[in-house]
Amino acid sequence: MSGTRRLPGGAPRKASQRHTRRSNPISTRITPQWHLGDRVSWGGRTGSFLRALNDAEHAEIRIEQRLYRVRIADLRPG
């Protein structure tokens, strides 16, 4: 008998445990490490990365001599 029908101690599983499905693996999103002067794209516009702020969620970027405070998750390589 396969190991999926019984518990490790040999006891049978409860009826509520018999037809369980394995969950999908959680895909982790790897965000790039931005450095001073990196070209970034945000909102369809291209600019340069200035600095990451201390809250680890926002960054400052420069687009056409204007500074924007944006979420790091919204930045794309430009």
Buried (B, 14 or more C-beta within 10 A) or exposed (E): EEEEEEEEEEEEEEEEEEEEEEEEEEEEEEEEEBEEEBEBBBEEEBBBBBEBEEEEEBBEBBBEEEEBEBEBEEBEEB
